[in-house]
Amino acid sequence: MLSRRSFLASSFAAPALIGGTNKSGSRLPITGTGEHTYEVLHDWGEVPERISYGNTHGVAQDSHGRIYIAHTVHAGSKSHDTLVVFDEKGKFIRSWGPEFEGGAHGLHIQKEGSEEFLYLVDTGKGRSPKVDPDHTWMVKMTLGGKEVYRLGYPKESGKYKFDSNGKPATAFSPTNVSIAPNGDIYVADGYGSSMISQYDAKGRHIRTFGEFGKGPGQMNKPHGLIVDTRGPEPVLLVADRSNNRLQTFTMDGRHLGFGDGVNRPCHFAERKGILLVPDLAARVTLMDRNNRVIVHLGEDTTGTWEQLRLQSRDHFVPGKFVSPHSACFDHDGNIFVVEWVEVGRVTKLRKVA
């Protein structure tokens, strides 16, 4: 993976405004440059009055164009549902999942044969003062919310220990999931012990690899991951968030290399060779096939995102991100971004060039 630190210091000129308006009738902000130019539409989607977003953690689109949002639920919300579904125009369809309140996090949709499945990662946070490693999960379900199976504490791995009472004794709080072409499942223990566990398509444990640290193969909050199929062979690309870097592994967990150009990367999406990286430190990054930075979108350089994320949305600057947590491309090349802000925020970046 190639470094391109010098590119990060370059600036770009914002193009002229391109016709769109927001709910107030004012012009929409523009972000990006050249062929990667987008109108910024914050607070996308017709959210029912009974639902108040908590931290919006996950976003994905199915083959029918429907957008799925995972959030933790705001304290003042009438509904406790954590999964919310909209059509491609933002019309509300349905919601479910109160059992994941506080912990709803990573979200992935995978087509398997003629059917699609939703993979939700539940960190276990927000339900008790201390995360119980025996009650955090990766849950596979149908798009209608019917559970297929769930993967919990990696008890088959010798790296996860038990106490004298047979209770899990190693920190475990998974953050995200990715699926390989052969169906293998990779679950990142981003908030627990900074390891990755691999399972086959039926949920049977294969191996656990990695450990906490800064060296090759070591991670500090492997928050998100993707099976990167852009090269001759698939590799596992990891958002090594608190080490402020990318890291690649073979599919059996052998360290391959590092990448930079990121600052607290959270997760990934890919479309036509372009890698999409939501970055908690106030920007969304596009990278080329060699993981070199193309452009940062909606970047806020004030350095106030950690305080701003706790504020009401009227404090947010139009066209700027606060703390992007997950993002996905839609079928038309637009981008949906959800943010780690206490009041939740879903932003659509509509591609205009």
N, C-alpha and C positions, 0 to 999 in steps of 0.2 A: 504494500500500500504506500502510495507516494505522498510526500509532504508538500504543502503549498502555502506555507505560512506567509510568504510575501504577498500572496493574493489577498489575504484577509485585511491588509492595511489599505487596499485600494478602495476608492469610493465610486459611487455611480450616481448619475443624474436621474432624477425622477422624470418620466415622460409627462406630457400634458394629460390632464384629466380626460377620461374617455366616457362621458355620457351617463354613467349610472348614477342613481340617487338612492339614498337611504330612506327610512320611514319618515324622517322629518322633511324630506324633499331636498336636502342638501347633497352636494356632489359626494360620491364615494371616494375615499382615499385610494391612491395607487401605490403599489409596491413592486419592486423588481425592475428589470431592464431587458431591452431587446426582446427576444422570443420568450422570455420568462417574465412577462409583465402581467399583473393581476389587479383587479378591483377588489377592495377589501370590504366585505359585508359582515360586520359583527352581529352577534346575537341572532344568528340564522335559526330558522325553524319556529313553527307555531306551537310553543310549549303550553300545554293546558294549565289553567290557573291553579289546579290542585298540585302541580309538580313544581317544586323550587329546586333548582340544581344545587348540589353541593359541588365539591371539586370534580370537574369534568375530566376524567382520566383516560377514557378509551373511545375510539371512533373507528368504524369500519363500514364498508358498503357491500351489499350482496349483489348477485348477478342481475337482479331485477331493478337495481338502482336505489334500493332502500338504504337509508343511513341509520346506523345503530350507534347510540351514545351510551357509555357507561359512566355513571356518576355516583358520588357517595351519599347524596341526599342532604339538603340543607336542613338545619335544625328547625326552621319554621315551615317546612314543607308539609302539606296535608297528606300527600301520598308518600309512601316509603319505597316505591318502586325505583330500582337502580338502573334498569335498562329501558331506554326510550327509543322508539322507532318512528322514522318519518319517511314519507315518499321523497323522491328526488327534488320536488319543488318546495319541500319544507312542511308539508301537511302532516300533522300528527296521525299515526296509525294505531299504536298500542304501546303499553308499558307493562313490565312485570319485574319480579326479582327482589322483593323486600328482604329476603334472607341474606342478601349481599350488602345491606346497608352499612356504610362506613368503610367497607373493604373492596368494593367494585373497582377494578383497576385495568389490567391489560385486556384487550379485546382483539380477537382474530376470527376471520371467517374463512373457511376452507371448503372447496368443492371436492367431494369424494364420490366418484361415480356420477350418478344423476342427482345426488342430493347435496345440499350445503349444510354445514354445521357451524355453530357458534362456539368458540372457545373463550371462556371468561376466566380471568385470574383474579382471585379474591385474596387480598393481602392479610385479611383478618383484622386490620386496623379499624379503630373507631367503635368497636363493640365492647371493649374492655380497656382498662388502663394499661394492661400489658398483653401483647399479642400471644395467644395460645398456639404454639406450633402444631398442636393436634387438631386445630380447627381453622386452618387456612388451606385453600384449594385451587386447583385448576379444574374447571368444570366444563365438560363437553356437553352440548345440548343442541337440539334442533333449533331452527330459526323461529319456531313457535314457542320455545322455552322448555320443551320436554327434555329432562336430563337423560343422557346416555350413560355417562360414568364420570367419576371425579378422581383426581389424583391428589393425594395429600402428602403428609410427611414421608420423605423417601426412606422408609424403614429398611428397604432392601439394601441400601447403600451403607457400607461400613463407615462412611464419613459422617453419618448422622447417628448420634449416640442416644442411649436411653439411661435413665437413672435407675436406682435400685428398686423403684416401684413400677418399672416398666413404662414410665412416661417419657415422652420426647425431651431430651436434654440439650439439644443443639438448636440454636436459633433458626427458625424457618418462617419466612414471610415472602412468598413468591410475588413477582411483579409482572412478568409477561411470558408469552409463549410464541413459538413458531413451529411450523410443520415442514418437514423435508419432502422432496418428491416421492420418496418411498413410503411416506406416511409416518415416519418417526417423529416424535414430539419432543421438543426441547423447552424446558421450563427454567426460567432464570429466577434464582433465589436472591433477588436484588436487595431486599430489606432484611434478610436474615443473615446467612453465612457466606454470601458472595460466591456461590457455586452454581453450576448448571447441571440439571439432571436430564437424561435422555431416556425415552420410552419408545416402545414400538407402537404401531397404530392401535393396538388393543389395550394400551396402557400398561404393558409389562415393562418393568424397569430393566434398562440395559446397562447404564453406567452413570456415575456422577463424576464430574471433573472440575478443575479449577479450585482456587482457594483465595482467601483474602490477602491482599498485598498489592505491590506496585510492579513486580517483575513480570517477565514473560509468562503467560498462562495464569497470572494472578489478577484479581479484579477487586474493585471497591465499588459496590453497588452496580452489578451488571443489570441495569434497569430494563433494557429492552434488547431484543435480538431478532435477526431475520436470517433465513436460509437464502443466501445470495446465489442466484443461479445465472448471473450475467457472464461468468467466465466459463472456461472449458469444463470445469468440475465445480459442483456446488461447494460452498464454504459457509461456515457459520460466522456471521458478523454480529458483534456484540457492542452495545452502547455501554461502555465502561464509565459510567457517569461521574463518579466522584474522583476518578483518575483523569477526567477531562480528555478522553481519547476514545478511539475506536480500537477494537481488537478482533483479529480473525483467528478461527480455529478450523481444523479439518472436521469432518462430520463425526469423527470418533474422538474429538476433544484434544487434538494435538495443536499446540500454539503455532501460528504461522507468522503473524506480524502485527504491527500497530499502524494506526492512522490518526492524523490530527485534523485541524480545521474546524474543530467542534469545541463547545464550552458547555459542559454538563448535558451531553446528549441523552435523550430519553428513549427513543424508539426509532423505527424505520418504516418506510414504505417504498415501493419501487414501481416505476412505469416506464417502459420503453428505454431502459438503460439508465434513467435518471433516479438517483437515490434521494429520498425525502427524509430529512432529519429534524424532528422537533427538538429544540434546545431549550431547556428550562430557563436558561439565563437570557430570556427575552429575544428570541429570534427563531426563524425556521430556515434551514439551510438546504439548498439543492446541490448535489454533487454529481460528477460525471462517472463514467464507468471505471475510472481509476481512483475514485473517491477523492477527487480534487474539487475544491469549492468552485461552484459556478456563480452563486449569488446567495446573499442572506436576505430573507424577506421579512419585512415588518420589524426590523431590529430596533430595539430601544437601547441606546447607549448611555442612558443616564445612570445606570447601576442601581436603580431604586426598586427593582422588581420584587425583592423579598418583602419589602414593606407594602408595596402597591398591591400585591396579591391578596392582602387582607382587607382592602378597602372596598367600598361600593363601586359599581361599575361606572358611575358618573365621574370617578377619578381617573378612569382609563383614557389614554390618549388615542383618538381615532387613527387607525392605520398602523398602530404600533402594538406589538404583542407584550404581554406581561410575563407569562411563564408557560410556554407551549409544552404540553405533556405527551400528546399523541397527535398523529396526523395521517391522512390517507388521501390518495388520488381518487377521484371518481372516474367514471367511464369516459368523460369528455376531457379529462386532463385538468379539471379544476381541483382545488385542494381544500379539504376540510381539516380544521385545526381545533383541538380542544385544549383548555388550559387549566393548570393547577391554581385556580383562584377560588376563594371561599364562596363566591356567589355563582361560580360556574360561567363558562363562556364558550360558545361554539361560533367559529368564524369560517365563512366560506371565502376562499380566494378564487374569484372567477377569472379564468384565463382570457386575456384580451389580445395577446400577441404570442 
